[in-house]
């Protein structure tokens, strides 16, 4: 008879997986912890725009797992998972290695979903990983260089037109940053910045419709027109085919063609293939094929398996697929694994939606805090920047600050009808990561003070 294996395997190093591992290490979990991810680096997805624009460095946005986990006791395995056997409690890797587990954490997230749109996978640029950022950067650089060199005005227009497909948060953020960056890049090459054209193609009649950022739509629509070049927003426009040099879309029952060498895909995600292949019945999945989990984040048929982030859905409760949900779930899963290891009962996970942050260009963002306060422009940018700086899971940041996002209790103490702006700044300073949090908060406080003097 084989001896039981007392080790926890975490599959996927996104927010849920990494923060589960870090919390287990912090809580002195008594069992071995193995984190498996095919990538060498963790990707802080909300800050990919800052990495793309050069506002932040690689070590901040895409740090190596080996650096993040150094001294934690967590074993990092860089490899791709070939199969997950829930019955035998075994993970097989493409390298041929395999790991048995007493507990498993499924944190594979989601993948870019092209929804069977013709040409999308072949010709559209996704924006989901570090590799995507690098590929898009190189492509756009090539287009700008060719535009400078060509004598053909139609080809130049085609090279300088960028179409972002999808009017959700990712599409809005991408269009905004491009409308600020590309004119500067092109001017530096000697081109005319007003020749740059950024088009946001949205199937629905409104951007951000049904998104957690929906309340920020009026701010977003205004800020998108304040970029270095205004963004063209085409609503009610359904992409039908993407070619290497054009995109076709349907609008008002008519098929139209927009010549472009750059289509960027932000129109949705799909369930990870490994999650889709698991022997879990459709009754125990949601409509998007995500795995249904109990309030304690365990699978219905396999209680030794936990799941969180984009690949899981709570029964009878809807949570947005955002980073703030994923890392809070990671903390909850870690607490329950710790409880089980000591013979205690797992407890229901607590996830608080504490606000939303939307990047709207260089040094510009919008923040909606608890549906109490909306801040836009540079003030919103500073709140967003200060908030995410406290969350970066790097050795230079305090872990407690990195695992909590603008603690709800602090905000409830500070948010009131009088001087609400300054109180928010004070809250940011309280939970800020060391000197950086204080500096961001003080700068924001000064800005708000100057604005009050104007009135």
GISUL-V517968 format. One record per residue. N is the residue number from 0. RES is the residue in one small letter. OMEGA is omega in whole degrees, 0 to 359 (NA if undefined). Layout:
[[N	RES	OMEGA] [N	RES	OMEGA]]
This chain:
[[0	x	181] [1	x	177] [2	x	179] [3	x	180] [4	x	180] [5	x	175] [6	x	180] [7	x	178] [8	x	177] [9	x	180] [10	x	181] [11	x	184] [12	x	174] [13	x	183] [14	x	182] [15	x	183] [16	x	182] [17	x	182] [18	x	171] [19	x	181] [20	x	181] [21	x	178] [22	x	178] [23	x	178] [24	x	181] [25	x	183] [26	x	178] [27	x	177] [28	x	188] [29	x	183] [30	x	177] [31	x	178] [32	x	179] [33	x	177] [34	x	182] [35	x	175] [36	x	182] [37	x	182] [38	x	177] [39	x	188] [40	x	169] [41	x	180] [42	x	177] [43	x	192] [44	x	180] [45	x	182] [46	x	177] [47	x	179] [48	x	177] [49	x	177] [50	x	179] [51	x	184] [52	x	182] [53	x	179] [54	x	178] [55	x	184] [56	x	181] [57	x	184] [58	x	178] [59	x	188] [60	x	181] [61	x	180] [62	x	178] [63	x	176] [64	x	181] [65	x	179] [66	x	181] [67	x	186] [68	x	182] [69	x	179] [70	x	183] [71	x	186] [72	x	178] [73	x	178] [74	x	178] [75	x	178] [76	x	177] [77	x	182] [78	x	176] [79	x	178] [80	x	179] [81	x	181] [82	x	177] [83	x	180] [84	x	183] [85	x	182] [86	x	180] [87	x	181] [88	x	184] [89	x	176] [90	x	177] [91	x	182] [92	x	182] [93	x	178] [94	x	184] [95	x	177] [96	x	176] [97	x	180] [98	x	172] [99	x	183] [100	x	168] [101	x	172] [102	x	180] [103	x	174] [104	x	178] [105	x	183] [106	x	187] [107	x	179] [108	x	180] [109	x	179] [110	x	177] [111	x	180] [112	x	183] [113	x	175] [114	x	176] [115	x	178] [116	x	183] [117	x	176] [118	x	185] [119	x	182] [120	x	183] [121	x	191] [122	x	181] [123	x	179] [124	x	173] [125	x	178] [126	x	190] [127	x	185] [128	x	176] [129	x	179] [130	x	178] [131	x	179] [132	x	182] [133	x	181] [134	x	180] [135	x	179] [136	x	180] [137	x	181] [138	x	181] [139	x	176] [140	x	178] [141	x	180] [142	x	180] [143	x	178] [144	x	179] [145	x	180] [146	x	178] [147	x	187] [148	x	186] [149	x	176] [150	x	184] [151	x	183] [152	x	180] [153	x	178] [154	x	179] [155	x	180] [156	x	179] [157	x	180] [158	x	184] [159	x	177] [160	x	178] [161	x	180] [162	x	176] [163	x	183] [164	x	179] [165	x	183] [166	x	172] [167	x	183] [168	x	182] [169	x	180] [170	x	179] [171	x	180] [172	x	180] [173	x	180] [174	x	182] [175	x	182] [176	x	178] [177	x	182] [178	x	174] [179	x	186] [180	x	189] [181	x	178] [182	x	179] [183	x	179] [184	x	184] [185	x	178] [186	x	180] [187	x	178] [188	x	181] [189	x	181] [190	x	178] [191	x	186] [192	x	183] [193	x	175] [194	x	177] [195	x	180] [196	x	177] [197	x	182] [198	x	175] [199	x	185] [200	x	185] [201	x	182] [202	x	181] [203	x	181] [204	x	180] [205	x	173] [206	x	178] [207	x	182] [208	x	180] [209	x	181] [210	x	177] [211	x	179] [212	x	183] [213	x	180] [214	x	182] [215	x	184] [216	x	181] [217	x	178] [218	x	182] [219	x	181] [220	x	179] [221	x	184] [222	x	179] [223	x	179] [224	x	181] [225	x	181] [226	x	180] [227	x	167] [228	x	179] [229	x	180] [230	x	175] [231	x	180] [232	x	177] [233	x	179] [234	x	183] [235	x	184] [236	x	182] [237	x	177] [238	x	181] [239	x	178] [240	x	175] [241	x	178] [242	x	179] [243	x	185] [244	x	180] [245	x	173] [246	x	177] [247	x	178] [248	x	181] [249	x	180] [250	x	183] [251	x	177] [252	x	179] [253	x	175] [254	x	180] [255	x	181] [256	x	179] [257	x	181] [258	x	178] [259	x	174] [260	x	184] [261	x	171] [262	x	181] [263	x	188] [264	x	175] [265	x	190] [266	x	173] [267	x	180] [268	x	177] [269	x	178] [270	x	180] [271	x	182] [272	x	180] [273	x	178] [274	x	179] [275	x	183] [276	x	181] [277	x	181] [278	x	178] [279	x	183] [280	x	181] [281	x	178] [282	x	180] [283	x	174] [284	x	174] [285	x	184] [286	x	177] [287	x	180] [288	x	176] [289	x	183] [290	x	175] [291	x	180] [292	x	177] [293	x	177] [294	x	179] [295	x	177] [296	x	179] [297	x	176] [298	x	184] [299	x	184] [300	x	183] [301	x	185] [302	x	177] [303	x	181] [304	x	175] [305	x	177] [306	x	180] [307	x	180] [308	x	187] [309	x	183] [310	x	183] [311	x	177] [312	x	178] [313	x	177] [314	x	174] [315	x	178] [316	x	182] [317	x	176] [318	x	180] [319	x	179] [320	x	184] [321	x	181] [322	x	183] [323	x	176] [324	x	185] [325	x	183] [326	x	173] [327	x	177] [328	x	177] [329	x	178] [330	x	179] [331	x	179] [332	x	179] [333	x	179] [334	x	180] [335	x	175] [336	x	178] [337	x	180] [338	x	181] [339	x	181] [340	x	181] [341	x	175] [342	x	179] [343	x	180] [344	x	175] [345	x	182] [346	x	179] [347	x	180] [348	x	176] [349	x	179] [350	x	180] [351	x	175] [352	x	191] [353	x	180] [354	x	179] [355	x	181] [356	x	185] [357	x	179] [358	x	184] [359	x	178] [360	x	179] [361	x	179] [362	x	181] [363	x	178] [364	x	174] [365	x	179] [366	x	174] [367	x	186] [368	x	177] [369	x	184] [370	x	180] [371	x	185] [372	x	174] [373	x	181] [374	x	182] [375	x	177] [376	x	182] [377	x	177] [378	x	177] [379	x	178] [380	x	181] [381	x	177] [382	x	180] [383	x	182] [384	x	180] [385	x	180] [386	x	183] [387	x	177] [388	x	178] [389	x	185] [390	x	182] [391	x	184] [392	x	182] [393	x	183] [394	x	184] [395	x	180] [396	x	176] [397	x	186] [398	x	181] [399	x	178] [400	x	183] [401	x	185] [402	x	179] [403	x	184] [404	x	177] [405	x	189] [406	x	187] [407	x	182] [408	x	180] [409	x	181] [410	x	180] [411	x	177] [412	x	189] [413	x	184] [414	x	175] [415	x	186] [416	x	184] [417	x	179] [418	x	187] [419	x	180] [420	x	181] [421	x	180] [422	x	177] [423	x	178] [424	x	179] [425	x	178] [426	x	178] [427	x	181] [428	x	181] [429	x	184] [430	x	182] [431	x	180] [432	x	175] [433	x	186] [434	x	183] [435	x	179] [436	x	180] [437	x	181] [438	x	178] [439	x	181] [440	x	181] [441	x	179] [442	x	179] [443	x	179] [444	x	179] [445	x	179] [446	x	181] [447	x	178] [448	x	179] [449	x	180] [450	x	180] [451	x	181] [452	x	182] [453	x	185] [454	x	NA]]
